């Protein structure tokens, strides 16, 4: 979007600068989310959907985590229901459904103005934390499985309610806080590695 000029230079620079602050621990996750959502203001979903498909192919698919692609393949081979739940806008995540053969994808719903353009604000709470755990429970109920039978993967302490809910929680490339919790509770931790290489470093109780 930045490269194609859909986001003006000012917001693009602000997003990049604040991204650096976030990585340095000087900007909160919530603040970074608000800035990210705001970059879509004035655009339409109809415009963004094909762009996100191109973005997936050009920038995201080539850098997918090798260990997680392997896990996904194993789940699909076992006949498991595999769903992606993300705090990113739904239209950002949808290309993953077909590309990865997922059973479902859900993301944060974005508000649309009377003119049919995105306002840059979420229409509901970001799909993370307790909201993500609720949606996981909804999918489990639909499929007739219990929480104990579910597996969840996440990299953020924000999603601790989801990890607490499932029977098999897995921390993937975790942030510092989640790494500490995973270590204390004996949860498996998976480290990312490029596709085509080994599973990457994994620790388990």
N, C-alpha and C positions, 0 to 999 in steps of 0.2 A: 504494500500500500504506500509506504514511504517512497519507494523507488519509482512507483508509477505516478507519483504526484497527487495522489488522492488525499493525502494529509498535508496541509500547508506546512511550510518550513518551521514556523513558530511552534506549533504543537508537536511536530516531529522532533525538533531539538529538545523540547521540554521532556518528551517521553524518553529520549536517549539519556539525557542528563539525570533524570530521576531514576532511570534504570541503574545507572552507576551508583547512585546514592543508596538504592535498595540493596545492591550487592555488597556495599560497604557497611550495611547495617544502619544507615542513617535515614532511611525512609521505610515506613511501615508497609506491610503487605497490603493492608486496606487502602492506604493512600496510593500505592502503585496501581492497584486495581482500578481505582477511580480515574486515574490518569489514562490507563489503558482503555477503559470503556469510553472515555471522552473522545478518543481519537476517531471513533466511528460516527460522531455527531454529524448530521447533515447528509450522510450516505444512506443508501437504501439496501435492504437485504437482497433484492434482486441483482443489484450490482455486485455485492460482496460474495455471493455464493460461488459464481464461477472463478472469482479471484482467489478465493480460499482453496478451491480445487487446484489451481495452478501453484499456489503457495505450498500446498502439501507436497506436490510432485517435485517442485524445484528446491525447496528449502528444508522441509521437515522429514519426508520419507528417507532421504539419504543419510540422515543422522539419527535414525531410530536406534534405541538401545538394543544391542545384540541379545543380552540376557533376557530382556523383556519380550522381544520378538519370539524367542525360544519358548518362554513361558506361555505366551499367547497360543503358539502352535500346539503346545501340549494340551492346553485347556480345550481348544477346539477339537483336537483328536479324541479327547475323552467325552465329547458331547456336552461340555459345560456351556451354560449360558454366560456369554462374555459381554459386559456392558461398560462403556466408558462414561464416567460421571466427572464433569470438570467445571471449574469456576469460570472458564473462558466462555464467551458468548456461544450459543448453540451453533450458529452458522460457521464459526471457526472450527468446531470439532466435527461437524457432519462428514467432511471428506474421509475421516478415519473409518467410518462405518463400512463403506464399500472396500476401501483399500486394505483393511485388516480383517474383513469378514466378521465384523462384530454383530451381535444380536441387537444392540441398541446403543444410542449415544444421546446423552442429555447434557446441556450446558445452561449457563445463566441466560434467562430471557431478558432481552433488551427492550426498552420502551420505544414506541413508535409514535411520532407526533401526528397531528391532523393532516399534515402534508405528505404523510407516508414515509417520512425520513426518520432515521434513528435520532433520538435526542441525546445520546451519549450517556444515558443513565439506565441502570438495570430496572426492569419492571417488577422484579421480585428479588428477595435476598440472594446474594451470590451462592451458587451451588457448591458449598463447601461446609466443613464442620458438621453440625447437626442436620443441616439441610441435606447434605450428601448421605448421611446415615439413614435419613427418612426415605430418600429415593431408593437406596439399596434395599431397604426393608420392603418397599413397594414392589420392586422387581422380584424379590425372593418370594413374596406372597403370590404373585402372579404365576410363578414357576412351580409353586408348591414345594419349596425347599426351606429348611430352617436356617437360622443365623449360623448355627454350628457347622453347617455344610458349606458356608460361603468363605471365599478368600478375597482379601482386599489388598491392593497395592497402592501406596502413596509415598510422596517424598516430603510431606509437610506435617508439622505438628498440628496445624489447623484441622487436619482430618482425623485427629485422635478419636472423636466420637465414632467414626466409621470403623476404625481399627478395633476399638473396644467392643463393637457390636458383632463383628464376624468371628467365626471360629478359628480362622487362620489369618492373622494379620502379618503383612510383610512390608518392611520399610525399604524403599528403593531410592538409592542415592539420597538419603535423608538429610534434612537440615540438622543443625547442631542439636536442637532440642529433641527432635524425634529420634535421633541417633542415641541420645542418652536414655530416653524412655525404652527404646527397643533393647538396648543393652541390659537395662535394669530388669526388664520383663522376660528376657530370653527369647525375643522375637527374631525371626530371620531377617537379615539385612542383605540386600543385593546391591552390588556396585555396578554402575554402568560400564559397558565396553562397546567398542564399535561393532557393527554387524559383520558377521563372517569370522569373528574371532571366537575365543572361548566364552563360556558363560560369564566370565568376569568373577570378581571376588564375591564370595557369599559366605555369610556366617550364620549359623543356626545353633539353637540350644542342643 
